[in-house]
Amino acid sequence: MERSPLVIAVYATLALTLGGQWIAAKLGVTTVPPLELSTMRFAIAAAVLLAACAITRTPLPLRRWPAVTAAAAGGVLGFNTFAFVGLALTPASDSALIIPTTIPLATALFATLIHERLTSRKLIGFAIATAGAALVIVGGQQTGTDVSGLRLRGDLLEIGAATAWAASLTIGAVVLRTESVLGYVTLMVVIGTAMLLPLGALQQAYRDVPAWSGETWVAAGFLGVFSTAVAYVLFLWAVKRFGASLAAMVTYLTPIATLLLAFIILGERPLLLQLVGGAVIVVGVRLAARRAS
């Protein structure tokens, strides 16, 4: 993978926007139902992306609607539903470990279906980065928690969330061979928002939305504009440029970004083992992304 200033800036921005979503979600879900917040997140993102398409005169790939609908079912409906329901059954630490480490591996396997090579260098890099992610998460745990049937069910749902996102990335890699990134992401988010609307209405049917606090709207706005509209466009840009499996490795960087943002915004100090884990992640990502000489 090339290391131009543009690529470095894109991956740094992606890590911050994807890491920031956990901080924003933590601030938002304390006062509103998680699936309602998630639906509002994508509704805001859809409005922003449609405006961007109108300004840039970017057409939507309507003729590719079956593939885009499948991608939305995985990357929007499947990922968000499995992830949020899983969070209700398992500790957040489990989710933070399972999702960033499962997405690159699942994507690499799916990508073999579209003829992306799964080299030994990539596999070693994945393994090193996974070990680093484990250090970041385990390093932050002060006490253990008992394993239960509900926790196991939640962990399986988080694996399902990561697998759904990986499938969506692979579909995106195929569609983006002939379509623009902005048009594809916009149509996928619009379709995904329509899929999420009924789920978001399950608890309070959106009756509480007018009473949302300013902090909740800031959280929803950040999630919609930065963690969805901006992040999805940059993520799929990376997929189009580097392939699904290498682009997915940016998720390994999100625990590092989350630690940094938690320190700045929430005043949470990272532990030494977490910092070591962050360094190991960087080594694994660089190894997997290197071109064979």
Residue, then its C-alpha position, 0 to 999 in steps of 0.5 A: m500500500e502506498r504511503s502518500p500524504l493523502v492515504i495517511a490523512v484518509y486513514a488517520t481521519l477514518a480511525l478518528t471518526l470510527g473511534g469517535q463513534w464509540i465516544a458519541a454513542k456512549l454519550g447518546v445511548t444514556t438517554v435515548p434507545p440505541l436503535e432509535l439513535s442509530t436510525m437517526r444517525f443514518a437519517i442525518a447521514a442520508a441527508v448530508l450525502l444526498a446534499a453532497c450528490a446534488i452539489t457535485r451532480t453525482p448520480l446514484p447507481l440506481r441500476r445497481w440497486p439489487a447489489v446496493t440493497a444487499a450491501a445495505a442489508g449487511g453494512v447498515l441493517g445487519f451490522n447495526t442491529f447485531a451490534f446494538v442487540g449484542l451490546a445489551l447482552t455482553p460487556a462493551s469490552d467484548s464488542a470492542l475486541i470482537i468487532p475490530t479483529t473479526i472485520p479484517l479477517a472476515t473481509a479477507l475471506f470474503a474477498t477471496l470470492i472476488h479474487e483478492r489474494l490472501t497472502s501469507r504476509k497478510l495472514i501474519g499481519f492480521a495475526i499480529a494486529t489481532a494480538g495487539a487489539a487483544l492487548v489494548i482491550v485486555g489491558g483496560q480490564q481491571t476485573g474479570t466477568d463471569v461467562s454466561g449464556l447471555r454473554l456468549r449469545g451477545d458475543l456471537l451477535e457481535i461476530g455476526a455484526a462484523t461478518a455482515w459488515a465484511a460482506s457489505l465491504t466485499i459487495g462494495a468492492v465489486v460495485l465500485r469497479t464501475e460506480s462512483v464512491l459518493g453515489y454508491v455510499t449515498l444510495m446504500v445509506v438511504i436504503g439502509t435508513a429505510m430498513l432501520l426505520p421500523l426497528g428504531a420505532l420499536q421502543q418509543a416510536y420516535r415520540d421522544v425525539p422532540a425532547w432530545s437534549g442538546e448533548t444527544w443531538v450533538a452525539a447524533g450529529f457527530l455519528g451521522v456526519f462524521s462516523t457515517a457520511v464522512a467515514y463511509v465515503l473514505f472507507l469505500w474510497a479505500v476499498k476501491r483503491f486498495g481492495a476490501s481486505l486491506a481497506a478493512m484493516v483500518t478497523y484495527l486502528t480504531p481502538i487506538a483512536t478510541l483510547l486517544l479520544a477517551f483521554i482527550i474528551l473523557g479524561e480516561r488515561p490509557l494503561l501501559l499494556q494498552l499503549v504496548g498493544g497500540a504499537v503492536i497493532v501498527v506493526g501488524v497493519r504495516l506488515a499486512a499492507r506492505r507490498a511484496s518485494 
